[in-house]
């Protein structure tokens, strides 16, 4: 599997889980749909960027560092 595609799939899955974790907060329950969509889009974009950097520089470690810095922001 290509690195950008793997990054997109993993990012979407982790973003979905991140968005669904907002259910634990009672204040956020009314905004669940927008939180899940936003987290998933953020995960997809971060995963794509991570995969592209890892493929371009041929370094998985640099790709992961880029993904952590983009996703942590």
Secondary structure, DSSP 8 states (H G I E B T S, - for coil): --HHHHHHHHHHHHHHHHHHGGGGSGGGGGGHHHHHHHHHHHHHHHHHHHHHHHHHHT-HHHHHHHHHHHHT-
